[in-house]
């Protein structure tokens, strides 16, 4: 495979992952909105070059009641999730200023939704995992499954703070 073909394949996978992520963000935004919370989805555009993807680091997925919320999805069920659960690469989490109020995680295979409050992520364990797409190790923050919260609990916290 030529370098140009490899770059096109990499960019194609990156674009598909961004599009899928935006679909989950819109779904979660709708759930917050149906709960009576003010929701804003900041504009995020896929740039022309895969190499410029680092400009997404530090961006936020949703603003709910003015608080930044990150949305992540996992290709598994909650019951099959590995404990501890990897929630964010360390460098991406540290790039947020201010840090998100919480991370919302969608388990795609069963539709379960859980939230991880910012304070729990901040105290998360740093684990090294091999990133197959990048072909290298990455440091990520992981939390215990017992530390995950239900979406209704996050909604209550957003209403009271």
Secondary structure, 3 states (H helix, E strand, C coil): CCHHHHHHHHHHHHHHHHHHHHHHHHHHHHHHHHCCCCEECCCCCCCCCHHHHHHHCCCCCEEECCEEEEEEEECCCCCCCCCCEEEEEHHHHHHCCCCCCEEEEEECCCCEEEEEEHHHHHCCEEEEEEECCCCEEEEEEEECHHHCEEHHHHHHHHHHC
